[in-house]
Amino acid sequence: MNLPPKLLWVALAAVLTFAACTKSTDNTVSNSNGGNRSPSLPTHTLKIDTLKDNDHMLMGNPSNAIAKTDSANNFLMRKTYYALSYNQAKGEPNWVSWHLYAPDLGPIDRLNNFRIDSSLPTGYFRVDSVAYSGSGFDRGHNCPSADRTSTTDANSATFLMSNMIPQAPNNNEQTWANMENYLRTLVNAGNELYIIMGTYGVGGTGSKGYAATIDGGHVSVPAHIWKVAVVIPNGNGDLKRVDTTIRVIAADVPNNNSVNSNWKLYRTSVKSIQDSTGYNLLSNVDPAVQKVLEARIDNQ
């Protein structure tokens, strides 16, 4: 059977160990106590010409995160199945970024093995799996479990607490779940997506009322939860194929339990999210293309 070049590479990567491939390396090194930590990077940004198709940060580094321990509130972690900027003070990610295409979707059931992320540097507060218990907020995934069902390892990776935010149950289980399901239908229709999700503001309303923090103040409750998805047809040379004709979906949803289940009611522009967060979400995209895409509000 003849496979497209991109799918052929995925098949080969399952057999070969290739350190430069994002999908096959966690970019972590062992520390003295047997855990893992992300290695320090020499620069604040990754060189665009070194990034390959399917890299979780192909669209950019929204907050200029770096993998140095003294950058505790903007600590870059490039994992096998997603990348993130961790915020030690908030006990959660600033943003999580990942690539999604058909090979990521498989037969693996949801594992529910929530756990501490032991790869966080020594001295960082590590949020426990029971930290949200009794708070009235769900352990809300950034990179969803259902986006990583190709293998047990892939699904398990999404249950690290560094991938979680306190999310109002109706927001998480209805509005957000509906958006996640919709994005996977686009994958099944022959597209690949570059997705970035994050939060801003402080204070949300869960099933037990308003809270600014949980877990004794260790975890901040965000006021807003946002997501941006860049949608391109399956193919190669992904960054060069991001032009003004492609679809970019952006949503900004209040973190409360009275939100509407229809996520499309919360669509907005990338620019609006950038104005609220201070991030540059599509920083690797050609500036002229960025300007057009970031101003547009999806209406499909």
Secondary structure by P-SEA (a helix, b strand, c coil): ccccaaaaaaaaaaccccccccccccccccccccbbbbcccccccccccccccccccccccccccccccccccbbbbbcccbbbbbbccccccccccccccccccccccccccccccccccccccccccccccccccccccccccccccccaaaaaaaacccccccccccccccaaaaaaaaaaaaaaabbbbbccccccccbbbcccccccccccccbbbbcccbbbbbbbcccccccccccccbbbbbbbbccccccccccccccccaaaaaaaccccccccccaaaaaaaaaccccc
